[in-house]
């Protein structure tokens, strides 16, 4: 998102929705990183802000959001179940925090990390 989004008389700066998505995704057990670990994981470890690379958000005509999320996950999790949990966590976070309804959440698993 590159421009402000207006929701119920409230204006959201660019990046706010992506940050909410990133935080919600990172709180789901089994998610190793949002986006590519090499691109965002190391940077995320060094900064206080959550990484928003690997997240795309678009609003449709009705104001509902279409979210695309790229993640790396830990080995041993059932991927369809993890994706369903991610979809629900993201939809709940956006509805509760900013009152935005989600039309779709597309999850792309870009990699699997193994425990060290």
C-alpha positions, 0 to 999 in steps of 0.5 A: 500500500502506498497511500493512506487508507480511510476506515470509519473516519480514521486515516491509516498511514502506509505500512500500518496494515502491513505491520499488523499483518506481520505481527499477527503472522509472527505470533503464530506458532510454526512461523519462522519468519515473514518474507525471506529469512535472508532478506528480512529475518536478519534485519528483523533481528537487528531492528525494533520494527517488524519486517513487512517485506513479503506482505502485499495488501490491496483493498477491493471496491467494497473496502475489504482487503486481499492480503498476500503473505510470504513466510518461512516455517519451521519443519514439523508443522502441517502446512495446510493447518498452519496456513489456516491458522495464519489466515484466521490470525490475520483476519482477526487482528485486522478486524479487531485493531482497525475494523477492516474485513478481509476478503482473502489471505493468500499464504506462500510458504517460501522455505522451511527452516530446521531447528539448530 
